[in-house]
Amino acid sequence: MSAKHNQLAGTLTDEILSGRYQAGDRLPSERELAVRFNVNRGAVREAMSRLSQLGVADIQPGGARVSPINEASLDIIGHMLAATRVPDAQLLEQIFDVVERLLSMAAEALVERGRDADIEAVRAQLSRLFDNGLDGEAHAAARIEMMRTIMITSGNLVCQLIAHGLFKQFAPTLEAVKPYVQLDVEAFNRIARRLEGALANRDRRAVREVFDDFAELHARTLAPAIEAAARQSVRHAVRQSESLPEVAAS
């Protein structure tokens, strides 16, 4: 879509997510939207098609109505995360919880049906985490590569598609939180060593327990990081507001 199509679709999506338009509400007509955004009706139709693809609007011959948000497509998550300067803590926690469950399912599939070579590939990725020379960024990269390897070797295409779709949407948003993340690397590595043993023994129950512990650790890590990012965002907004009179005076 062109810049105007994107602007129209993005603005309407934001207004739906903010509650300006509730589920069941009729959206403005093509003519009204064309006037408001100073675009032709073809541009409006393309933008409305995008809303339909996102699952936030039901397009009918007589007009468009807002759909319940829980019937939207997975792609709406990126818009929800981008709606605020700091991502919504509850939404981000839910995303991480789902990703952890998908990883657990993938790892369980791996120990049940995976080849020995596939399990060894994941164990090799895990062994990189135990390198004391890794800095925070390198350790994070090793964690992501380990998770990617689990997904690929699991053979579960559905898990791969959902996890990839979620990761693409929340990864850019994490940049606002990343500077405040303080992962307990020692605790993570202890859990990772248990995962290595569970994979070696093809112990499905142990794998599930390991990912439960990963989820708990990530929850403990994420909450304070989001709070710190939110505080910094407030301080930034205050500094900006305090500088406005000076700008006006100049």
C-alpha positions as CSV (number, residue, x, y, z in Angstrom):
1,M,0.0,0.0,0.0
2,S,1.0,3.6,-0.6
3,A,1.8,6.0,2.3
4,K,-1.8,7.3,2.3
5,H,-3.2,3.8,2.4
6,N,-1.0,3.0,5.3
7,Q,-1.8,6.1,7.1
8,L,-5.6,5.5,6.8
9,A,-5.4,1.9,7.7
10,G,-3.0,2.6,10.6
11,T,-5.1,5.4,12.0
12,L,-8.3,3.4,11.9
13,T,-6.6,0.4,13.5
14,D,-5.3,2.6,16.3
15,E,-8.8,4.1,16.8
16,I,-10.3,0.6,17.0
17,L,-7.7,-0.6,19.5
18,S,-8.1,2.6,21.6
19,G,-11.8,2.0,21.9
20,R,-13.0,4.9,19.8
21,Y,-14.9,2.3,17.8
22,Q,-16.3,-0.6,19.7
23,A,-17.1,-4.1,18.5
24,G,-20.2,-3.9,16.4
25,D,-19.9,-0.2,15.6
26,R,-20.3,0.9,12.0
27,L,-17.1,2.5,10.6
28,P,-17.4,5.8,8.6
29,S,-18.5,5.4,5.0
30,E,-16.0,5.5,2.1
31,R,-17.1,9.0,1.3
32,E,-16.5,10.2,4.9
33,L,-13.1,8.6,5.1
34,A,-12.1,9.9,1.7
35,V,-12.9,13.5,2.8
36,R,-11.2,13.0,6.2
37,F,-8.0,11.7,4.8
38,N,-8.0,13.6,1.5
39,V,-7.7,10.4,-0.6
40,N,-9.8,8.8,-3.3
41,R,-12.2,6.0,-2.7
42,G,-9.9,3.4,-4.2
43,A,-7.4,4.2,-1.4
44,V,-10.1,3.9,1.2
45,R,-11.1,0.5,-0.2
46,E,-7.5,-0.8,-0.1
47,A,-7.2,0.5,3.5
48,M,-10.4,-1.2,4.5
49,S,-9.2,-4.4,2.9
50,R,-6.2,-4.2,5.2
51,L,-8.5,-3.9,8.2
52,S,-10.3,-7.0,7.0
53,Q,-7.0,-8.9,6.7
54,L,-6.2,-7.9,10.3
55,G,-9.6,-9.2,11.3
56,V,-10.6,-6.0,13.1
57,A,-13.4,-5.1,10.6
58,D,-16.1,-7.0,8.8
59,I,-16.6,-5.5,5.3
60,Q,-20.0,-5.9,3.9
61,P,-21.8,-4.3,0.8
62,G,-23.7,-2.0,3.2
63,G,-20.6,-0.8,5.0
64,A,-18.0,-2.0,7.6
65,R,-18.4,-2.9,11.2
66,V,-15.8,-3.4,13.9
67,S,-15.1,-7.0,14.8
68,P,-14.4,-8.3,18.3
69,I,-10.7,-8.0,19.0
70,N,-10.5,-11.6,20.0
71,E,-11.5,-12.6,16.5
72,A,-8.6,-10.6,14.9
73,S,-5.6,-12.2,13.2
74,L,-2.3,-12.8,14.9
75,D,-0.9,-9.8,13.0
76,I,-2.8,-7.4,15.2
77,I,-0.4,-8.0,18.1
78,G,2.2,-5.8,16.4
79,H,-0.2,-2.9,16.3
80,M,-1.2,-3.5,19.9
81,L,2.4,-3.4,21.1
82,A,3.2,-0.3,19.0
83,A,0.2,1.6,20.4
84,T,2.3,2.8,23.4
85,R,5.8,4.0,23.9
86,V,6.4,1.2,26.4
87,P,4.7,-2.1,25.6
88,D,1.8,-3.2,27.7
89,A,3.2,-5.4,30.4
90,Q,0.2,-7.8,30.5
91,L,0.2,-8.3,26.7
92,L,4.0,-8.8,26.6
93,E,3.8,-11.4,29.4
94,Q,1.1,-13.2,27.6
95,I,3.2,-13.3,24.4
96,F,6.2,-14.7,26.3
97,D,4.0,-17.3,28.0
98,V,2.7,-18.5,24.6
99,V,6.2,-18.6,23.2
100,E,7.4,-20.6,26.2
101,R,4.6,-23.1,25.7
102,L,5.3,-23.4,22.0
103,L,9.0,-24.0,22.8
104,S,8.0,-26.6,25.3
105,M,5.8,-28.4,22.8
106,A,8.5,-28.3,20.2
107,A,11.1,-29.7,22.6
108,E,8.7,-32.4,23.7
109,A,8.1,-33.4,20.1
110,L,11.9,-33.4,19.6
111,V,12.5,-35.9,22.4
112,E,9.6,-38.1,21.3
113,R,10.3,-38.2,17.6
114,G,13.5,-36.4,16.8
115,R,16.7,-37.9,15.5
116,D,19.7,-38.3,17.8
117,A,21.5,-35.8,15.5
118,D,18.8,-33.2,16.0
119,I,19.0,-33.6,19.8
120,E,22.7,-33.2,19.6
121,A,22.3,-30.0,17.6
122,V,20.2,-28.5,20.4
123,R,22.6,-29.7,23.0
124,A,25.5,-28.1,21.1
125,Q,23.6,-24.8,21.1
126,L,23.0,-25.2,24.9
127,S,26.7,-25.7,25.5
128,R,27.4,-22.3,24.1
129,L,25.4,-20.7,27.0
130,F,27.9,-22.1,29.5
131,D,30.8,-20.0,28.1
132,N,31.8,-17.7,30.9
133,G,33.3,-15.3,28.3
134,L,29.9,-14.4,26.8
135,D,28.8,-10.9,27.4
136,G,25.1,-10.1,27.8
137,E,24.4,-9.5,24.1
138,A,26.3,-12.7,23.0
139,H,24.4,-14.7,25.6
140,A,21.1,-13.3,24.3
141,A,22.1,-14.2,20.8
142,A,22.9,-17.7,21.9
143,R,19.6,-18.1,23.7
144,I,17.7,-17.0,20.5
145,E,19.7,-19.4,18.4
146,M,19.0,-22.2,20.8
147,M,15.3,-21.6,20.7
148,R,15.4,-21.4,16.9
149,T,17.2,-24.7,16.7
150,I,14.6,-26.3,19.0
151,M,11.8,-25.1,16.7
152,I,13.5,-26.2,13.5
153,T,14.4,-29.7,14.8
154,S,11.0,-30.3,16.3
155,G,9.4,-30.9,12.9
156,N,6.2,-29.1,14.2
157,L,5.4,-26.7,11.4
158,V,2.4,-25.1,13.2
159,C,4.6,-24.3,16.3
160,Q,7.2,-22.9,14.0
161,L,4.8,-20.6,12.1
162,I,3.1,-19.3,15.2
163,A,6.3,-18.7,17.1
164,H,7.9,-17.0,14.1
165,G,4.9,-14.8,13.6
166,L,4.9,-13.7,17.3
167,F,8.6,-13.1,17.4
168,K,8.6,-10.9,14.3
169,Q,6.0,-8.7,15.9
170,F,7.3,-8.4,19.4
171,A,11.1,-8.3,18.7
172,P,11.1,-4.6,17.5
173,T,9.0,-3.6,20.6
174,L,11.5,-5.1,23.0
175,E,14.1,-2.5,22.0
176,A,12.3,-0.1,24.4
177,V,12.7,-2.6,27.2
178,K,16.1,-4.2,26.3
179,P,18.3,-1.7,28.1
180,Y,16.5,-2.5,31.4
181,V,16.6,-6.3,31.2
182,Q,18.8,-7.9,33.8
183,L,18.6,-11.6,33.3
184,D,20.0,-13.8,36.1
185,V,22.4,-15.7,33.7
186,E,23.5,-18.1,36.4
187,A,19.9,-19.1,37.1
188,F,19.2,-19.4,33.4
189,N,22.3,-21.6,32.8
190,R,21.3,-23.9,35.7
191,I,17.9,-24.5,34.0
192,A,19.6,-24.9,30.7
193,R,21.8,-27.6,32.1
194,R,18.7,-29.4,33.2
195,L,17.3,-29.1,29.7
196,E,20.5,-30.6,28.3
197,G,20.1,-33.6,30.6
198,A,16.4,-33.9,29.8
199,L,17.1,-33.9,26.1
200,A,19.9,-36.5,26.4
201,N,17.6,-38.8,28.3
202,R,14.6,-38.1,26.1
203,D,12.6,-37.3,29.2
204,R,9.5,-35.5,28.1
205,R,8.2,-34.7,31.6
206,A,11.6,-33.2,32.6
207,V,11.5,-31.1,29.4
208,R,8.1,-29.7,30.4
209,E,9.3,-28.9,33.9
210,V,12.3,-27.1,32.6
211,F,10.3,-24.8,30.4
212,D,7.9,-24.1,33.3
213,D,11.0,-22.9,35.1
214,F,12.2,-20.9,32.1
215,A,8.8,-19.2,32.0
216,E,8.9,-18.3,35.7
217,L,12.4,-16.9,35.3
218,H,11.5,-14.8,32.3
219,A,8.4,-13.4,34.1
220,R,10.6,-12.3,37.0
221,T,13.0,-10.7,34.6
222,L,10.4,-9.0,32.4
223,A,8.3,-7.3,35.0
224,P,10.9,-5.0,36.5
225,A,12.3,-4.2,33.0
226,I,9.0,-3.0,31.8
227,E,8.5,-0.9,35.0
228,A,11.9,0.7,34.6
229,A,11.2,1.5,30.9
230,A,7.9,3.0,31.9
231,R,9.5,5.2,34.5
232,Q,12.1,6.4,32.0
233,S,9.3,7.1,29.5
234,V,7.5,9.3,32.0
235,R,10.7,11.1,32.9
236,H,11.3,11.7,29.2
237,A,7.8,13.1,28.7
238,V,8.2,15.4,31.7
239,R,11.5,16.8,30.4
240,Q,9.9,17.4,27.0
241,S,6.9,19.2,28.5
242,E,9.2,21.3,30.7
243,S,11.2,22.4,27.6
244,L,8.2,23.6,25.7
245,P,8.0,27.1,27.4
246,E,11.7,27.6,26.6
247,V,11.1,26.7,23.0
248,A,8.1,29.0,22.8
249,A,10.0,31.9,24.4
250,S,12.8,31.6,22.0
